[in-house]
Amino acid sequence: MRQINIISILLALISPFLALPTLLYGVIKKNGLSITLFVIFLGFLSYLFIPNYTDDKTRYIEIYWNFKNWDLISFIGLFYNVVSRDFILQTFLKIASELDIKPQVVFFIVTVTVIGIVFKIWKEITIKLGFNNTESTISMLLIFTSVSLLDLFSGTRFMFASGVALYGYFQGFIMNKKWQPYIWLLIAINIHFSLIVFVGGYIIVKLLINKTMLIKAIFLTSFIFLFLPKDILVEILNILGLGGALASKGDAYISSNKDFSENYFKESGTAGVIIYFFQVLWIFMMYIYMVVHIKSNKIHHLLLFLLIAILNIFYSTTTVYLRYSLFIKLILGMVLLIDMKNYNSKKVTIYFITSFVFILITQIIIARYNIEASYTKNSFFLLDILFQKPVTTNDVIY
């Protein structure tokens, strides 16, 4: 592997794209340097990615340039007290704007953090469970494809928070840490406040972990929400008294869901229906998988039972449901990773990998214009990438 490492480093210094074949070979061989360089490669893909004007990433580019006009006192006084309850990514952007660091660097750091967490979890679990080479290769593909790259590259903040929250769950339920998970979960909700529901989910699972029948009852009962109109969800949120920032975000998501449900299938036609089918296929596969394991009392299954119940509550609001499913997908990847060893269920794992790969293919189709604009001959060599001018809203796709 030493020769592969040397070749990978030399090629990466010329172009990260040239190094990709040797990096993938090293990743399959579980080479630490190759994995690190592959994570950095994905960071560069995010660094170069040009979003659509409607993408969340564009809003963060706008925020970066707006922060240039905010002095520190105004930023602290207005932003922290009035504008937002989740502030970590915005703080990174403010620091970058003050230091004249390109906004692309912030996106690079976010992607490296999320993918780095995913690979760290993979490494810890495979070592702990003693995976052989075949199991390691399959499991690596599983955990990697469980990440929604398009959402990470174009949405940024929710996936950033989800990666951090995933690490909190991993620390609490796999590594059996007591207090560290709460720190990670606190960081997650200060990246994206909507993750508060899964912080609540973490606490509920911890409280009910010995009440296995109750958790399973909650899981099975939650499927009722798949048949209820979204007005019922609004009423439930009102009864629970979920006000403040969470209510504001909920109203925004429910409003956007109205646009989604009324316009998406009308405008997208047959192609849109096919894309949507692949986006949700893995979710219904997960439902079947967990019903099959309904007798299990393993901690990671009990965890997923309850998190699926939380996800199902939001089924009638498609926008919220699909967004929260991005986090559940990461948890599912971790659960399947463990089950693959415990149950020797490679075939099931491959089925899920296939469904995740279909999602990746549809995302490539959706982002084809972004890919064309982002990865050109002017962004091929490492020096061209490093000396790229700061991205502005003039660069995004309208």
Secondary structure as a PSIPRED ss2 file (coil, helix, strand):
# PSIPRED VFORMAT (PSIPRED V4.0)

   1 M C   1.000  0.000  0.000
   2 R H   0.000  1.000  0.000
   3 Q H   0.000  1.000  0.000
   4 I H   0.000  1.000  0.000
   5 N H   0.000  1.000  0.000
   6 I H   0.000  1.000  0.000
   7 I H   0.000  1.000  0.000
   8 S H   0.000  1.000  0.000
   9 I H   0.000  1.000  0.000
  10 L H   0.000  1.000  0.000
  11 L H   0.000  1.000  0.000
  12 A H   0.000  1.000  0.000
  13 L H   0.000  1.000  0.000
  14 I H   0.000  1.000  0.000
  15 S C   1.000  0.000  0.000
  16 P C   1.000  0.000  0.000
  17 F C   1.000  0.000  0.000
  18 L C   1.000  0.000  0.000
  19 A C   1.000  0.000  0.000
  20 L H   0.000  1.000  0.000
  21 P H   0.000  1.000  0.000
  22 T H   0.000  1.000  0.000
  23 L H   0.000  1.000  0.000
  24 L H   0.000  1.000  0.000
  25 Y H   0.000  1.000  0.000
  26 G H   0.000  1.000  0.000
  27 V H   0.000  1.000  0.000
  28 I H   0.000  1.000  0.000
  29 K C   1.000  0.000  0.000
  30 K C   1.000  0.000  0.000
  31 N C   1.000  0.000  0.000
  32 G H   0.000  1.000  0.000
  33 L H   0.000  1.000  0.000
  34 S H   0.000  1.000  0.000
  35 I H   0.000  1.000  0.000
  36 T H   0.000  1.000  0.000
  37 L H   0.000  1.000  0.000
  38 F H   0.000  1.000  0.000
  39 V H   0.000  1.000  0.000
  40 I H   0.000  1.000  0.000
  41 F H   0.000  1.000  0.000
  42 L H   0.000  1.000  0.000
  43 G H   0.000  1.000  0.000
  44 F H   0.000  1.000  0.000
  45 L H   0.000  1.000  0.000
  46 S H   0.000  1.000  0.000
  47 Y H   0.000  1.000  0.000
  48 L H   0.000  1.000  0.000
  49 F C   1.000  0.000  0.000
  50 I C   1.000  0.000  0.000
  51 P C   1.000  0.000  0.000
  52 N E   0.000  0.000  1.000
  53 Y C   1.000  0.000  0.000
  54 T C   1.000  0.000  0.000
  55 D C   1.000  0.000  0.000
  56 D H   0.000  1.000  0.000
  57 K H   0.000  1.000  0.000
  58 T H   0.000  1.000  0.000
  59 R H   0.000  1.000  0.000
  60 Y H   0.000  1.000  0.000
  61 I H   0.000  1.000  0.000
  62 E H   0.000  1.000  0.000
  63 I H   0.000  1.000  0.000
  64 Y H   0.000  1.000  0.000
  65 W H   0.000  1.000  0.000
  66 N H   0.000  1.000  0.000
  67 F H   0.000  1.000  0.000
  68 K C   1.000  0.000  0.000
  69 N C   1.000  0.000  0.000
  70 W C   1.000  0.000  0.000
  71 D C   1.000  0.000  0.000
  72 L H   0.000  1.000  0.000
  73 I H   0.000  1.000  0.000
  74 S H   0.000  1.000  0.000
  75 F H   0.000  1.000  0.000
  76 I H   0.000  1.000  0.000
  77 G H   0.000  1.000  0.000
  78 L H   0.000  1.000  0.000
  79 F H   0.000  1.000  0.000
  80 Y H   0.000  1.000  0.000
  81 N H   0.000  1.000  0.000
  82 V H   0.000  1.000  0.000
  83 V H   0.000  1.000  0.000
  84 S C   1.000  0.000  0.000
  85 R C   1.000  0.000  0.000
  86 D C   1.000  0.000  0.000
  87 F C   1.000  0.000  0.000
  88 I H   0.000  1.000  0.000
  89 L H   0.000  1.000  0.000
  90 Q H   0.000  1.000  0.000
  91 T H   0.000  1.000  0.000
  92 F H   0.000  1.000  0.000
  93 L H   0.000  1.000  0.000
  94 K H   0.000  1.000  0.000
  95 I H   0.000  1.000  0.000
  96 A H   0.000  1.000  0.000
  97 S H   0.000  1.000  0.000
  98 E H   0.000  1.000  0.000
  99 L C   1.000  0.000  0.000
 100 D C   1.000  0.000  0.000
 101 I C   1.000  0.000  0.000
 102 K C   1.000  0.000  0.000
 103 P H   0.000  1.000  0.000
 104 Q H   0.000  1.000  0.000
 105 V H   0.000  1.000  0.000
 106 V H   0.000  1.000  0.000
 107 F H   0.000  1.000  0.000
 108 F H   0.000  1.000  0.000
 109 I H   0.000  1.000  0.000
 110 V H   0.000  1.000  0.000
 111 T H   0.000  1.000  0.000
 112 V H   0.000  1.000  0.000
 113 T H   0.000  1.000  0.000
 114 V H   0.000  1.000  0.000
 115 I H   0.000  1.000  0.000
 116 G H   0.000  1.000  0.000
 117 I H   0.000  1.000  0.000
 118 V H   0.000  1.000  0.000
 119 F H   0.000  1.000  0.000
 120 K H   0.000  1.000  0.000
 121 I H   0.000  1.000  0.000
 122 W H   0.000  1.000  0.000
 123 K H   0.000  1.000  0.000
 124 E H   0.000  1.000  0.000
 125 I H   0.000  1.000  0.000
 126 T H   0.000  1.000  0.000
 127 I H   0.000  1.000  0.000
 128 K H   0.000  1.000  0.000
 129 L H   0.000  1.000  0.000
 130 G C   1.000  0.000  0.000
 131 F C   1.000  0.000  0.000
 132 N C   1.000  0.000  0.000
 133 N H   0.000  1.000  0.000
 134 T H   0.000  1.000  0.000
 135 E H   0.000  1.000  0.000
 136 S H   0.000  1.000  0.000
 137 T H   0.000  1.000  0.000
 138 I H   0.000  1.000  0.000
 139 S H   0.000  1.000  0.000
 140 M H   0.000  1.000  0.000
 141 L H   0.000  1.000  0.000
 142 L H   0.000  1.000  0.000
 143 I H   0.000  1.000  0.000
 144 F H   0.000  1.000  0.000
 145 T H   0.000  1.000  0.000
 146 S C   1.000  0.000  0.000
 147 V C   1.000  0.000  0.000
 148 S C   1.000  0.000  0.000
 149 L H   0.000  1.000  0.000
 150 L H   0.000  1.000  0.000
 151 D H   0.000  1.000  0.000
 152 L H   0.000  1.000  0.000
 153 F H   0.000  1.000  0.000
 154 S H   0.000  1.000  0.000
 155 G C   1.000  0.000  0.000
 156 T C   1.000  0.000  0.000
 157 R H   0.000  1.000  0.000
 158 F H   0.000  1.000  0.000
 159 M H   0.000  1.000  0.000
 160 F H   0.000  1.000  0.000
 161 A H   0.000  1.000  0.000
 162 S H   0.000  1.000  0.000
 163 G H   0.000  1.000  0.000
 164 V H   0.000  1.000  0.000
 165 A H   0.000  1.000  0.000
 166 L H   0.000  1.000  0.000
 167 Y H   0.000  1.000  0.000
 168 G H   0.000  1.000  0.000
 169 Y H   0.000  1.000  0.000
 170 F H   0.000  1.000  0.000
 171 Q H   0.000  1.000  0.000
 172 G H   0.000  1.000  0.000
 173 F H   0.000  1.000  0.000
 174 I H   0.000  1.000  0.000
 175 M C   1.000  0.000  0.000
 176 N C   1.000  0.000  0.000
 177 K C   1.000  0.000  0.000
 178 K C   1.000  0.000  0.000
 179 W C   1.000  0.000  0.000
 180 Q H   0.000  1.000  0.000
 181 P H   0.000  1.000  0.000
 182 Y H   0.000  1.000  0.000
 183 I H   0.000  1.000  0.000
 184 W H   0.000  1.000  0.000
 185 L H   0.000  1.000  0.000
 186 L H   0.000  1.000  0.000
 187 I H   0.000  1.000  0.000
 188 A H   0.000  1.000  0.000
 189 I H   0.000  1.000  0.000
 190 N C   1.000  0.000  0.000
 191 I C   1.000  0.000  0.000
 192 H C   1.000  0.000  0.000
 193 F H   0.000  1.000  0.000
 194 S H   0.000  1.000  0.000
 195 L H   0.000  1.000  0.000
 196 I H   0.000  1.000  0.000
 197 V H   0.000  1.000  0.000
 198 F H   0.000  1.000  0.000
 199 V H   0.000  1.000  0.000
 200 G H   0.000  1.000  0.000
 201 G H   0.000  1.000  0.000
 202 Y H   0.000  1.000  0.000
 203 I H   0.000  1.000  0.000
 204 I H   0.000  1.000  0.000
 205 V H   0.000  1.000  0.000
 206 K H   0.000  1.000  0.000
 207 L H   0.000  1.000  0.000
 208 L H   0.000  1.000  0.000
 209 I C   1.000  0.000  0.000
 210 N C   1.000  0.000  0.000
 211 K C   1.000  0.000  0.000
 212 T H   0.000  1.000  0.000
 213 M H   0.000  1.000  0.000
 214 L H   0.000  1.000  0.000
 215 I H   0.000  1.000  0.000
 216 K H   0.000  1.000  0.000
 217 A H   0.000  1.000  0.000
 218 I H   0.000  1.000  0.000
 219 F H   0.000  1.000  0.000
 220 L H   0.000  1.000  0.000
 221 T H   0.000  1.000  0.000
 222 S H   0.000  1.000  0.000
 223 F H   0.000  1.000  0.000
 224 I H   0.000  1.000  0.000
 225 F H   0.000  1.000  0.000
 226 L H   0.000  1.000  0.000
 227 F H   0.000  1.000  0.000
 228 L C   1.000  0.000  0.000
 229 P C   1.000  0.000  0.000
 230 K H   0.000  1.000  0.000
 231 D H   0.000  1.000  0.000
 232 I H   0.000  1.000  0.000
 233 L H   0.000  1.000  0.000
 234 V H   0.000  1.000  0.000
 235 E H   0.000  1.000  0.000
 236 I H   0.000  1.000  0.000
 237 L H   0.000  1.000  0.000
 238 N H   0.000  1.000  0.000
 239 I H   0.000  1.000  0.000
 240 L C   1.000  0.000  0.000
 241 G C   1.000  0.000  0.000
 242 L C   1.000  0.000  0.000
 243 G C   1.000  0.000  0.000
 244 G H   0.000  1.000  0.000
 245 A H   0.000  1.000  0.000
 246 L H   0.000  1.000  0.000
 247 A H   0.000  1.000  0.000
 248 S H   0.000  1.000  0.000
 249 K H   0.000  1.000  0.000
 250 G H   0.000  1.000  0.000
 251 D H   0.000  1.000  0.000
 252 A H   0.000  1.000  0.000
 253 Y H   0.000  1.000  0.000
 254 I H   0.000  1.000  0.000
 255 S H   0.000  1.000  0.000
 256 S H   0.000  1.000  0.000
 257 N H   0.000  1.000  0.000
 258 K H   0.000  1.000  0.000
 259 D H   0.000  1.000  0.000
 260 F H   0.000  1.000  0.000
 261 S H   0.000  1.000  0.000
 262 E H   0.000  1.000  0.000
 263 N H   0.000  1.000  0.000
 264 Y H   0.000  1.000  0.000
 265 F H   0.000  1.000  0.000
 266 K H   0.000  1.000  0.000
 267 E H   0.000  1.000  0.000
 268 S H   0.000  1.000  0.000
 269 G H   0.000  1.000  0.000
 270 T H   0.000  1.000  0.000
 271 A H   0.000  1.000  0.000
 272 G H   0.000  1.000  0.000
 273 V H   0.000  1.000  0.000
 274 I H   0.000  1.000  0.000
 275 I H   0.000  1.000  0.000
 276 Y H   0.000  1.000  0.000
 277 F H   0.000  1.000  0.000
 278 F H   0.000  1.000  0.000
 279 Q H   0.000  1.000  0.000
 280 V H   0.000  1.000  0.000
 281 L H   0.000  1.000  0.000
 282 W H   0.000  1.000  0.000
 283 I H   0.000  1.000  0.000
 284 F H   0.000  1.000  0.000
 285 M H   0.000  1.000  0.000
 286 M H   0.000  1.000  0.000
 287 Y H   0.000  1.000  0.000
 288 I H   0.000  1.000  0.000
 289 Y H   0.000  1.000  0.000
 290 M H   0.000  1.000  0.000
 291 V H   0.000  1.000  0.000
 292 V H   0.000  1.000  0.000
 293 H C   1.000  0.000  0.000
 294 I C   1.000  0.000  0.000
 295 K C   1.000  0.000  0.000
 296 S C   1.000  0.000  0.000
 297 N C   1.000  0.000  0.000
 298 K C   1.000  0.000  0.000
 299 I H   0.000  1.000  0.000
 300 H H   0.000  1.000  0.000
 301 H H   0.000  1.000  0.000
 302 L H   0.000  1.000  0.000
 303 L H   0.000  1.000  0.000
 304 L H   0.000  1.000  0.000
 305 F H   0.000  1.000  0.000
 306 L H   0.000  1.000  0.000
 307 L H   0.000  1.000  0.000
 308 I H   0.000  1.000  0.000
 309 A H   0.000  1.000  0.000
 310 I H   0.000  1.000  0.000
 311 L H   0.000  1.000  0.000
 312 N H   0.000  1.000  0.000
 313 I H   0.000  1.000  0.000
 314 F C   1.000  0.000  0.000
 315 Y C   1.000  0.000  0.000
 316 S C   1.000  0.000  0.000
 317 T C   1.000  0.000  0.000
 318 T H   0.000  1.000  0.000
 319 T H   0.000  1.000  0.000
 320 V H   0.000  1.000  0.000
 321 Y H   0.000  1.000  0.000
 322 L H   0.000  1.000  0.000
 323 R H   0.000  1.000  0.000
 324 Y H   0.000  1.000  0.000
 325 S H   0.000  1.000  0.000
 326 L H   0.000  1.000  0.000
 327 F H   0.000  1.000  0.000
 328 I H   0.000  1.000  0.000
 329 K H   0.000  1.000  0.000
 330 L H   0.000  1.000  0.000
 331 I H   0.000  1.000  0.000
 332 L H   0.000  1.000  0.000
 333 G H   0.000  1.000  0.000
 334 M H   0.000  1.000  0.000
 335 V H   0.000  1.000  0.000
 336 L H   0.000  1.000  0.000
 337 L H   0.000  1.000  0.000
 338 I H   0.000  1.000  0.000
 339 D H   0.000  1.000  0.000
 340 M H   0.000  1.000  0.000
 341 K H   0.000  1.000  0.000
 342 N H   0.000  1.000  0.000
 343 Y C   1.000  0.000  0.000
 344 N C   1.000  0.000  0.000
 345 S C   1.000  0.000  0.000
 346 K H   0.000  1.000  0.000
 347 K H   0.000  1.000  0.000
 348 V H   0.000  1.000  0.000
 349 T H   0.000  1.000  0.000
 350 I H   0.000  1.000  0.000
 351 Y H   0.000  1.000  0.000
 352 F H   0.000  1.000  0.000
 353 I H   0.000  1.000  0.000
 354 T H   0.000  1.000  0.000
 355 S H   0.000  1.000  0.000
 356 F H   0.000  1.000  0.000
 357 V H   0.000  1.000  0.000
 358 F H   0.000  1.000  0.000
 359 I H   0.000  1.000  0.000
 360 L H   0.000  1.000  0.000
 361 I H   0.000  1.000  0.000
 362 T H   0.000  1.000  0.000
 363 Q H   0.000  1.000  0.000
 364 I H   0.000  1.000  0.000
 365 I H   0.000  1.000  0.000
 366 I H   0.000  1.000  0.000
 367 A C   1.000  0.000  0.000
 368 R H   0.000  1.000  0.000
 369 Y H   0.000  1.000  0.000
 370 N H   0.000  1.000  0.000
 371 I H   0.000  1.000  0.000
 372 E H   0.000  1.000  0.000
 373 A H   0.000  1.000  0.000
 374 S H   0.000  1.000  0.000
 375 Y C   1.000  0.000  0.000
 376 T C   1.000  0.000  0.000
 377 K H   0.000  1.000  0.000
 378 N H   0.000  1.000  0.000
 379 S H   0.000  1.000  0.000
 380 F C   1.000  0.000  0.000
 381 F C   1.000  0.000  0.000
 382 L H   0.000  1.000  0.000
 383 L H   0.000  1.000  0.000
 384 D H   0.000  1.000  0.000
 385 I H   0.000  1.000  0.000
 386 L H   0.000  1.000  0.000
 387 F C   1.000  0.000  0.000
 388 Q C   1.000  0.000  0.000
 389 K C   1.000  0.000  0.000
 390 P C   1.000  0.000  0.000
 391 V C   1.000  0.000  0.000
 392 T C   1.000  0.000  0.000
 393 T C   1.000  0.000  0.000
 394 N C   1.000  0.000  0.000
 395 D C   1.000  0.000  0.000
 396 V C   1.000  0.000  0.000
 397 I E   0.000  0.000  1.000
 398 Y C   1.000  0.000  0.000
